[in-house]
C-alpha cells in the first residue's frame, strides 16, 4: 500500500544547486558507513542518465525523514550531519531542479510527489511516497537520481576529502594536514569541504571541533569564515611532527621578506614550530637576510660543513635564539653554528723553525713585548702561531689571536707576523684577557685596556730615553 506524508519543508534553500543536494546524500551514506563499520559506499552510474549513491548499512526508514536530530549522530564527533535536516533539504533541491529521486531499502521504496497538505486542500507541498520494498533483500540504502548531470555528481564528490584526490600528509589529534592538488586549498570538517583558501600552503581536515566551528556550521555548510577555524588550523600545525610539513613551511618562509609567503607563515608560533622540527631532523642553520649579507664566509663554512641554510625573518631569529627543539637540542642559528664550528676547530700550528726569517725576527720580540706591558702574566705558559684560526662571529672573520685558558696558550694567526706592530697589538690584547679574565666587548676589558696603554706608554717613554731601541722596534 502506498502512503504519503508531508516532508514539512518550510524554507527552501534557493542557492543550492543539485551538487549541494548530492553532497548531503553522500554525507549521510558516509555517516552510516562510519556508524555501522560497513564497507565503503559506492557512487556509480546506473544506466544512461541515472546515478546511484549506495551504502551498506542498516537501511533508511521513512521515519528518518521526520527527524531533525539523531542522538546517535550527535554523540559521535566524527559524523558529518544529522538525519532529516540535510536530507530533506537535498530532496527539495533535487525536486526543484527536476531531478527524479527514488530511495530504496529493505524497508520500502520512497519517491517524491507533490500533494495537498493535510487540512489545507489549497496548498500543494512536497511529500514522500512510501511503497513496499522492490528489493526486500537489499543491504543498506540506494539513492537513485535520474536526470542529473555527470558534472553535478563530480562537483558533489569534490566536496569530500575522500574523493578530492588530495593526499593526507599527516594526522594529528586536531585534524589532518592535506597536500592540495591545485592552487586553491580547502578547509574540510570531518571530510566535508566548508571553505576555500587561496593563500594557504596546505588544505586541512578538521576532525576535532571547537565551539567556534560548531557555532559557524550552518544549514548550508558553506561560507564558514576563517575566524571560525583559524585556531584549529593553528592547533593542527602545532601538533605536527612531520619533517615534510616543516620543510614545506621553511621553504615557503624564504618568501617572507617579499610578502609572498603563505598565510600560515604569518603566525609566529607556526614559524617557530617548523624551525624546531627541522632542527631535530636535518642539518640546518637558520640565518636572517642581514646575516647572509654580513657573514657570507661563515654561511659558506656552514654549507661546506654539510648544513642547509634556511633564511628566516629577524623576528623569528630573536624568538628561537637559545631555544631547544623537541629532542632537547639547541636550535642552530648562525651564532650557534659558529660555536659548534669553533668547538670542533683544529689549529694548524706552525713551529718557530718553519717560519720565514722575517717572521722569526718578529716572533723573537715576544718577551720584550711582554716586558713593555709589565711582564708576562703568570697564566700564560706559551705563545704559538697557527695558519688558521677560529671565526669571530661579530666581525665575520677569523680571529687574529686567542687566549686559550684551558691550555694556557696565546695563539696568534700567522699573518700577524707580517709586522711587529700587528703582532705586538694582538699579543698584548690576548695577554690582557689572560691577566684580567675579562672577555671582549665589555666595559671591564676596556678599562683594563686603557690601563695597559698607559703602562706601555710609560715604559716605552722611559726606555726610549735610556736606550732609544723602542723607536726602532715600532
C-alpha positions as CSV (number, residue, x, y, z in Angstrom):
1,X,0.0,0.0,0.0
2,X,1.3,3.4,-1.0
3,X,1.4,6.0,1.7
4,X,2.2,9.7,1.5
5,X,3.4,12.0,4.2
6,X,4.3,15.7,4.2
7,X,8.0,16.4,4.4
8,X,7.2,19.7,6.1
9,X,9.9,21.7,4.3
10,X,9.2,25.2,5.4
11,X,12.2,27.0,3.9
12,X,13.7,26.0,0.5
13,X,17.4,26.7,0.1
14,X,17.2,28.7,-3.1
15,X,21.0,29.0,-3.5
16,X,21.5,25.2,-3.5
17,X,22.4,23.5,-6.8
18,X,22.0,19.8,-7.4
19,X,25.5,19.1,-6.4
20,X,24.8,20.5,-2.9
21,X,21.9,18.1,-2.6
22,X,24.0,15.2,-3.7
23,X,26.6,16.2,-1.1
24,X,24.0,15.7,1.6
25,X,23.1,12.2,0.3
26,X,26.8,11.2,0.1
27,X,27.3,12.6,3.7
28,X,24.5,10.5,5.1
29,X,25.9,7.4,3.3
30,X,29.4,8.1,4.7
31,X,28.0,8.6,8.2
32,X,26.1,5.3,8.0
33,X,29.3,3.5,6.9
34,X,31.2,5.0,9.9
35,X,28.5,4.2,12.4
36,X,28.0,0.6,11.2
37,X,31.6,-0.1,10.3
38,X,30.4,-1.5,6.9
39,X,32.2,-1.4,3.6
40,X,32.8,1.6,1.5
41,X,29.9,3.4,-0.1
42,X,29.6,3.3,-3.9
43,X,28.8,6.1,-6.3
44,X,28.2,4.8,-9.8
45,X,26.1,5.3,-12.9
46,X,23.2,3.0,-13.4
47,X,22.1,3.3,-17.0
48,X,22.4,6.2,-19.3
49,X,21.1,9.1,-17.1
50,X,20.7,7.6,-13.6
51,X,23.3,7.9,-10.8
52,X,23.3,5.8,-7.7
53,X,24.7,6.5,-4.2
54,X,24.7,3.4,-2.1
55,X,25.7,2.5,1.4
56,X,25.7,-0.9,3.1
57,X,24.4,0.0,6.5
58,X,21.0,-0.6,8.2
59,X,18.8,0.8,5.5
60,X,16.8,4.1,5.5
61,X,13.3,4.2,7.0
62,X,10.7,6.8,6.2
63,X,10.8,7.8,9.9
64,X,14.3,9.2,9.3
65,X,12.6,11.9,7.2
66,X,10.7,13.1,10.2
67,X,13.7,13.6,12.4
68,X,15.5,16.9,12.9
69,X,18.3,15.4,15.0
70,X,19.6,11.9,15.8
71,X,21.1,11.1,19.2
72,X,23.4,8.5,17.6
73,X,24.9,11.1,15.3
74,X,25.0,13.8,17.9
75,X,27.1,11.6,20.2
76,X,29.7,10.7,17.6
77,X,32.2,13.6,16.9
78,X,33.3,12.2,13.6
79,X,30.0,12.0,11.7
80,X,29.2,14.7,9.2
81,X,25.5,15.6,9.7
82,X,22.2,14.8,11.2
83,X,19.4,12.6,9.9
84,X,16.4,14.5,8.5
85,X,17.6,18.1,8.1
86,X,20.1,17.9,5.3
87,X,18.4,15.0,3.6
88,X,15.0,16.9,3.4
89,X,16.9,19.9,2.0
90,X,18.5,17.7,-0.5
91,X,15.2,16.1,-1.6
92,X,13.6,19.6,-2.0
93,X,16.5,20.9,-4.1
94,X,16.5,17.9,-6.4
95,X,12.8,18.2,-6.9
96,X,13.1,21.9,-7.7
97,X,15.7,21.1,-10.4
98,X,13.5,18.5,-12.0
99,X,15.6,15.5,-10.9
100,X,13.7,12.3,-10.1
101,X,14.6,10.6,-6.8
102,X,14.0,7.1,-5.7
103,X,15.2,5.8,-2.4
104,X,15.4,2.0,-1.9
105,X,16.0,-0.1,1.2
106,X,14.6,-3.3,2.7
107,X,12.0,-1.2,4.5
108,X,10.4,0.3,1.4
109,X,10.8,2.5,-1.7
110,X,10.5,6.2,-1.3
111,X,9.7,8.7,-4.1
112,X,8.8,12.4,-4.2
113,X,5.4,13.6,-5.1
114,X,3.5,16.8,-4.8
115,X,0.3,16.6,-2.9
116,X,-2.3,18.6,-0.9
117,X,-1.2,19.5,2.6
118,X,-3.4,17.7,5.1
119,X,-6.1,20.0,6.3
120,X,-5.3,22.6,3.7
121,X,-6.6,21.4,0.3
122,X,-5.4,24.6,-1.5
123,X,-1.8,24.2,-0.5
124,X,0.4,21.8,-2.5
125,X,3.6,20.6,-0.8
126,X,6.3,18.1,-1.3
127,X,5.5,14.6,0.1
128,X,7.4,11.4,0.4
129,X,5.5,8.5,-1.2
130,X,6.2,5.2,0.6
131,X,5.7,1.9,-1.2
132,X,6.5,-1.7,-0.5
133,X,10.2,-2.6,-1.0
134,X,11.1,-3.6,-4.6
135,X,14.3,-5.1,-3.2
136,X,13.4,-6.6,0.1
137,X,16.8,-8.3,0.5
138,X,18.7,-5.1,-0.1
139,X,21.5,-4.4,2.4
140,X,21.8,-0.7,3.1
141,X,20.3,2.2,1.1
142,X,20.3,3.2,-2.6
143,X,19.6,6.7,-3.8
144,X,18.7,6.7,-7.5
145,X,18.9,10.1,-9.2
146,X,17.5,10.4,-12.7
147,X,18.2,13.4,-14.9
148,X,21.2,14.7,-13.0
149,X,24.4,15.6,-15.0
150,X,27.7,13.9,-14.6
151,X,29.2,17.3,-13.8
152,X,26.9,17.8,-10.8
153,X,27.9,14.4,-9.4
154,X,31.6,15.2,-9.9
155,X,31.2,18.6,-8.2
156,X,29.5,16.9,-5.3
157,X,32.2,14.3,-4.9
158,X,34.9,17.0,-5.0
159,X,33.3,18.5,-1.8
160,X,34.6,15.4,0.1
161,X,38.2,14.9,1.0
162,X,37.8,11.2,0.3
163,X,37.0,11.8,-3.4
164,X,39.1,15.0,-3.9
165,X,42.3,13.3,-5.0
166,X,44.2,15.3,-2.3
167,X,46.8,13.4,-0.2
168,X,46.8,13.4,3.6
169,X,50.3,14.3,4.7
170,X,49.9,14.0,8.4
171,X,47.3,13.2,11.0
172,X,47.2,15.0,14.3
173,X,44.8,15.0,17.3
174,X,43.0,18.0,15.9
175,X,42.8,17.1,12.2
176,X,44.8,16.3,9.1
177,X,47.2,18.3,7.0
178,X,46.4,17.7,3.4
179,X,48.5,18.3,0.2
180,X,46.3,20.0,-2.3
181,X,46.3,19.0,-6.0
182,X,45.6,22.6,-7.3
183,X,46.2,26.2,-6.4
184,X,43.1,26.6,-4.2
185,X,43.3,25.0,-0.7
186,X,40.3,23.6,1.0
187,X,39.1,23.5,4.6
188,X,37.3,20.3,5.4
189,X,35.3,19.5,8.6
190,X,35.1,15.7,9.1
191,X,35.9,15.3,5.5
192,X,33.4,17.8,4.0
193,X,34.5,21.0,2.4
194,X,33.3,24.1,4.1
195,X,35.6,26.8,2.8
196,X,38.4,27.6,0.3
197,X,41.7,29.4,0.9
198,X,43.7,30.8,-2.0
199,X,46.8,31.7,0.1
200,X,47.2,28.7,2.3
201,X,50.1,26.3,1.9
202,X,48.1,23.2,2.8
203,X,44.5,22.1,2.9
204,X,43.2,21.0,6.3
205,X,40.6,18.5,7.5
206,X,39.4,19.5,11.0
207,X,38.2,16.4,13.0
208,X,38.1,17.9,16.5
209,X,35.5,20.7,16.5
210,X,35.6,23.6,19.0
211,X,32.8,25.9,20.0
212,X,33.7,28.5,17.3
213,X,33.4,25.9,14.5
214,X,30.2,24.4,15.8
215,X,28.6,27.8,16.0
216,X,29.7,28.7,12.5
217,X,28.5,25.5,10.8
218,X,25.2,26.5,9.2
219,X,22.4,24.6,7.5
220,X,24.0,25.3,4.1
221,X,27.5,24.0,5.1
222,X,29.1,26.9,3.2
223,X,30.7,30.3,3.8
224,X,32.3,29.3,7.0
225,X,34.6,32.2,7.8
226,X,38.3,31.9,8.6
227,X,37.8,33.3,12.1
228,X,35.9,30.1,12.9
229,X,38.6,27.7,12.0
230,X,41.9,29.6,12.4
231,X,42.6,28.3,15.9
232,X,42.0,24.8,14.8
233,X,44.3,25.1,11.8
234,X,47.0,26.5,14.1
235,X,46.5,23.6,16.5
236,X,46.8,21.1,13.7
237,X,50.1,22.7,12.6
238,X,51.5,23.0,16.1
239,X,50.7,19.3,16.7
240,X,52.6,18.3,13.6
241,X,55.9,16.5,13.8
242,X,56.3,15.7,10.1
243,X,59.6,16.8,8.6
244,X,57.9,17.1,5.2
245,X,55.4,19.6,6.6
246,X,58.2,21.6,8.4
247,X,60.3,21.6,5.3
248,X,57.5,22.9,3.1
249,X,56.8,25.7,5.7
250,X,60.5,26.5,5.8
251,X,60.8,26.7,2.1
252,X,57.8,29.0,1.9
253,X,59.3,31.1,4.7
254,X,62.0,32.1,2.2
255,X,59.4,34.4,0.7
256,X,58.6,36.2,3.9
257,X,60.8,39.2,3.2
258,X,58.9,39.8,-0.1
259,X,55.5,39.3,1.4
260,X,54.8,36.4,-0.9
261,X,54.6,33.7,1.9
262,X,51.5,31.6,2.6
263,X,49.2,32.9,5.3
264,X,50.1,30.1,7.8
265,X,53.6,31.6,7.9
266,X,52.1,34.9,9.2
267,X,51.7,33.1,12.5
268,X,55.0,33.3,14.5
269,X,54.2,30.2,16.6
270,X,53.9,28.2,13.4
271,X,57.3,29.6,12.1
272,X,58.9,28.6,15.4
273,X,57.3,25.2,15.3
274,X,58.7,24.5,11.9
275,X,62.2,25.5,12.9
276,X,62.1,23.2,15.9
277,X,61.0,20.2,13.8
278,X,63.7,20.9,11.1
279,X,66.4,21.4,13.7
280,X,65.9,17.9,15.1
281,X,65.6,16.1,11.8
282,X,68.1,17.8,9.5
283,X,71.4,19.6,9.5
284,X,70.2,23.1,9.1
285,X,71.4,26.6,10.0
286,X,68.8,29.4,10.4
287,X,70.1,32.8,9.2
288,X,68.5,36.2,8.7
289,X,68.8,38.1,5.4
290,X,71.1,40.6,7.2
291,X,73.4,37.7,8.3
292,X,73.5,36.4,4.8
293,X,75.0,39.8,3.7
294,X,77.2,40.5,6.7
295,X,78.6,37.0,7.3
296,X,79.0,35.3,3.9
297,X,82.1,33.5,4.9
298,X,80.5,31.9,7.9
299,X,77.5,31.0,5.9
300,X,79.8,29.3,3.4
301,X,81.5,27.5,6.2
302,X,78.1,26.1,7.2
303,X,77.3,25.0,3.7
304,X,80.8,23.4,3.3
305,X,80.2,21.6,6.6
306,X,77.1,19.9,5.2
307,X,74.4,22.2,6.6
308,X,71.4,23.5,4.7
309,X,70.9,27.3,5.0
310,X,67.3,28.3,5.9
311,X,66.5,32.0,5.8
312,X,64.2,33.3,8.5
313,X,62.9,36.8,9.4
314,X,64.6,38.8,12.2
315,X,61.5,38.5,14.4
316,X,61.8,34.7,14.3
317,X,65.6,34.6,14.9
318,X,65.1,36.6,18.1
319,X,62.4,34.1,19.1
320,X,64.4,30.9,18.5
321,X,67.8,32.1,19.8
322,X,68.8,29.7,22.6
323,X,65.6,27.6,22.4
324,X,65.5,23.8,22.1
325,X,63.9,21.5,19.5
326,X,61.6,18.6,20.5
327,X,64.6,16.4,21.3
328,X,66.3,19.0,23.6
329,X,68.9,20.2,21.1
330,X,69.6,23.9,20.9
331,X,68.3,25.4,17.7
332,X,71.2,26.1,15.3
333,X,71.2,29.7,14.3
334,X,74.3,31.3,12.9
335,X,75.7,32.2,16.3
336,X,75.2,28.6,17.5
337,X,76.8,27.2,14.3
338,X,79.9,29.4,15.0
339,X,80.1,27.9,18.5
340,X,79.9,24.4,17.0
341,X,82.4,25.2,14.3
342,X,84.8,26.7,16.7
343,X,84.5,23.8,19.2
344,X,85.4,21.3,16.5
345,X,88.1,23.5,15.1
346,X,91.7,22.2,14.9
347,X,94.6,24.7,14.7
348,X,97.2,24.3,12.0
349,X,100.2,25.2,14.2
350,X,103.5,26.4,12.7
351,X,106.7,25.7,14.6
352,X,109.1,28.6,15.0
353,X,111.7,26.9,12.9
354,X,109.3,26.7,10.0
355,X,108.6,30.5,10.0
356,X,110.2,32.7,7.4
357,X,113.2,34.7,8.5
358,X,111.2,37.9,8.8
359,X,108.5,36.1,10.8
360,X,111.2,34.6,13.1
361,X,112.6,38.1,13.8
362,X,109.2,39.5,14.7
363,X,108.3,36.4,16.8
364,X,111.6,36.8,18.6
365,X,110.4,40.1,20.2
366,X,107.8,38.2,22.2
367,X,109.4,38.5,25.6
368,X,110.4,42.1,25.1
369,X,106.7,43.0,24.2
370,X,105.6,41.4,27.4
371,X,108.2,43.4,29.3
372,X,106.9,46.7,27.9
373,X,103.5,45.8,29.3
374,X,104.9,44.9,32.7
375,X,105.9,41.3,32.2
376,X,104.3,38.1,31.1
377,X,101.2,37.2,33.1
378,X,101.6,34.0,35.1
379,X,98.7,32.3,33.5
380,X,100.4,32.3,30.1
381,X,102.5,29.2,29.6
382,X,103.5,29.9,26.0
383,X,102.7,31.6,22.6
384,X,102.0,29.6,19.4
385,X,101.4,30.5,15.8
386,X,98.7,29.0,13.6
387,X,97.9,29.2,9.9
388,X,94.1,29.1,10.7
389,X,92.0,30.5,13.5
390,X,88.5,30.2,14.8
391,X,85.9,32.5,13.4
392,X,84.9,35.8,15.1
393,X,81.1,35.9,14.5
394,X,80.8,39.6,15.5
395,X,83.4,40.7,13.0
396,X,82.7,38.0,10.4
397,X,86.3,37.0,10.0
398,X,88.9,34.7,11.5
399,X,90.2,35.9,14.9
400,X,93.7,37.3,14.9
401,X,94.5,35.9,18.3
402,X,93.0,33.7,21.0
403,X,93.7,33.2,24.7
404,X,93.0,29.5,25.5
405,X,92.7,29.3,29.2
406,X,92.5,25.5,29.2
407,X,96.0,25.1,27.8
408,X,97.5,28.4,29.0
409,X,98.4,29.3,25.4
410,X,98.1,32.5,23.4
411,X,97.6,31.5,19.8
412,X,98.3,34.1,17.1
413,X,97.4,34.0,13.5
414,X,100.5,33.7,11.3
415,X,99.5,36.7,9.2
416,X,100.1,38.9,12.2
417,X,103.8,38.3,12.0
418,X,103.9,40.4,8.8
419,X,104.7,43.4,11.0
420,X,105.9,43.9,14.5
421,X,103.1,46.4,15.2
422,X,100.3,43.9,14.3
423,X,102.0,41.1,16.2
424,X,102.6,43.2,19.3
425,X,99.0,44.5,19.3
426,X,97.5,41.0,19.0
427,X,99.8,39.5,21.6
428,X,99.1,42.2,24.2
429,X,95.4,42.1,23.6
430,X,95.3,38.4,24.3
431,X,97.7,38.8,27.3
432,X,95.3,41.2,28.8
433,X,92.5,38.6,28.5
434,X,94.8,36.2,30.3
435,X,95.6,38.6,33.1
436,X,92.2,40.2,33.6
437,X,89.9,37.3,32.9
438,X,87.5,39.6,31.1
439,X,86.1,39.0,27.6
440,X,85.8,41.2,24.6
441,X,83.1,43.9,24.3
442,X,82.9,44.5,28.0
443,X,83.4,47.7,30.0
444,X,85.8,46.0,32.4
445,X,88.0,44.9,29.5
446,X,88.0,48.4,28.1
447,X,89.1,49.7,31.5
448,X,92.0,47.2,31.7
449,X,92.9,48.0,28.1
450,X,93.2,51.7,29.0
451,X,95.4,50.9,31.9
452,X,97.6,48.7,29.7
453,X,98.0,51.5,27.1
454,X,99.2,53.8,29.9
455,X,101.7,51.2,31.2
456,X,103.1,50.7,27.7
457,X,103.5,54.4,27.1
458,X,105.1,55.0,30.4
459,X,107.6,52.1,30.0
460,X,108.2,52.9,26.4
461,X,109.0,56.6,27.1
462,X,111.2,55.6,30.0
463,X,113.2,53.1,28.0
464,X,113.5,55.2,24.9
465,X,115.1,58.0,27.0
466,X,117.7,55.4,28.1
467,X,118.4,53.3,25.1
468,X,116.5,54.6,22.1
469,X,115.6,51.0,21.0
470,X,111.8,51.4,21.2
471,X,111.7,53.8,18.3
472,X,113.5,51.3,16.1
473,X,111.2,48.5,17.3
474,X,108.0,50.2,16.3
